[in-house]
Amino acid sequence: MKPTLLTILLLTALSLTATAQEKRELQLTLEQVVRLAQEQSPSAIAARHTMEAAEWNYKFYKANYLPSVTLTSNPYYSRSINKVTQPDGTYNYLEQNSLSTDLKLSIQQNIALTGGTFSITSSAERLDLFKEGESNLTSYSTQPVYIGYSQSLFGLNSLKWDRRIQPVVYRQACKQYTETMELVAAQACNYFFALATAQANLDIATFNYASADTLYRFAQGRYNIGTITENEMLQLEVNKLNEEANRINAQFSVDDQMQTLRSYLGLQDDVYLRVLPEDSVAHFIVSVDEALMLAYERNPEPEYFKQRRLQSDRSLASAKANAGLKASIYLQFGLTQTGRDLRSAYRDPINSQAASLTLSLPILDWGRGRGQVKVARSNRELTNLQVEQSERDFEENVRQLVRQFNQQAAQMTIAAKTDLTAERRFEVARRLYLMGKSTILDLNSATSEKDAARRSHITALRNYWSLYYTLRSLTGYDFEKGKTIEWEYKK
């Protein structure tokens, strides 16, 4: 028996109903949405990975100033015919079969003050010569202790510059992580109120449709007895149809915004979200001077400004070092000995010294070195100008944000009162119309004002919380609780 079209439609409807019933509803406040976003949103997870990489980079930098211990070995086996010089000065080709094994332990320490490297080394090497029909020849060479020091005399001391720059980079990363987590909260706030607005529009459309349907049915009775005109009844019917279309569009918008919020929070698609915005907010005034002080202390931007200045100074120092005389020295002192066995190779070692000096002075470079210095100096001046302008813009952004936030609290109060008043006016207009004491135009006007006031109230809430979390990200401070914001990525 083939299924009929009606059967297919019924089965499809039952399937959709079952799917809708399977969805579990989750009601969330703004605080809960923010907490979920900071725990499991993709942006928060990426921020934690970025902070972890910054911490390991900082550990790598600090390790450059600690001693390093290295154990190396390079065994080498060779069997070949080589040209060997004879005692009378002639050459002869002889087969050589040898095995060289060695072991070296070295300790190195970078000197940040000078940029040089100090090292202590101890090594031993064994050489075995294999000859057919004869016993193997074995010899040892040892260096019980070897002290060396290498130093660039006029070059760039990268260790000194890293000590000035890398702590700034790490502080910037820590502050950047706190700022990012608060920006995640601000983004979650925007998604929260986008869904709240969509749900409010759906509630408005549902209520208006029910009201329009009731008024239309009531108008039909009044039209039949001749108390209203046909034009007024048709106007009510148009209102009903428009509200029905608005309800359908509002449902589509709710589905879109809900999916966006679910995706940002990392929730599954079978969760039906219902956000619960609070009408009341904390009222407090933020001082501009306090916000500026906190922003310079807690925001990553001032650290970035400092980093740019230091890097431009380093580039200039590097250009000067590369343009002039270059020199490096290497000094070493140690003990060495050889022997047929390992014990004799360590007995009565003799002194061993070495020293080298390398000089490089450009005689004719056609002004290339001097040009690099001028370019670096010009770039440093440009960087300083750009940083000064960025600092002024940074301060102005803080002032403007504080002013907007302080004003938004007052606007919130006005929006809440307007919403309540518009709701009461609509009820009065609806009651007067049912009593026949007002026109449909008055009712439509009251309905529009009611809907606009409700939307304006939600928009005011959205602006308030968005400004609040943006202010937190800029200053790293919770003004409502009066404490600094600290984020530890490992938690």
Secondary structure, 3 states (H helix, E strand, C coil): CCCCHHHHHHHHHHHHHHHHHHCEEEEECHHHHHHHHHHHCHHHHHHHHHHHHHHHHHHHHHHCCCCEEEEECCCEEEEEEEEEECCCCCEEEEEEEEEEEEEEEEEEEECCCCCCEEEEEEEEEEEEECCCCCCCEEEEEEEEEEEEEEEECCCCCHHHHHHHHHHHHHHHHHHHHHHHHHHHHHHHHHHHHHHHHHHHHHHHHHHHHHHHHHHHHHHHHHHHCCCCCHHHHHHHHHHHHHHHHHHHHHHHHHHHHHHHHHHHHCCCCCEEEEECCCCCCCCCCCCHHHHHHHHHHHCHHHHHHHHHHHHHHHHHHHHHHHHCCEEEEEEEEEEEEEECCHHHHCCCCEEEEEEEEEEECCCCCCCHHHHHHHHHHHHHHHHHHHHHHHHHHHHHHHHHHHHHHHHHHHHHHHHHHHHHHHHHHHHHHHHHHHCCCCCHHHHHHHHHHHHHHHHHHHHHHHHHHHHHHHHHHHHCEECCCCEECCCCCCC
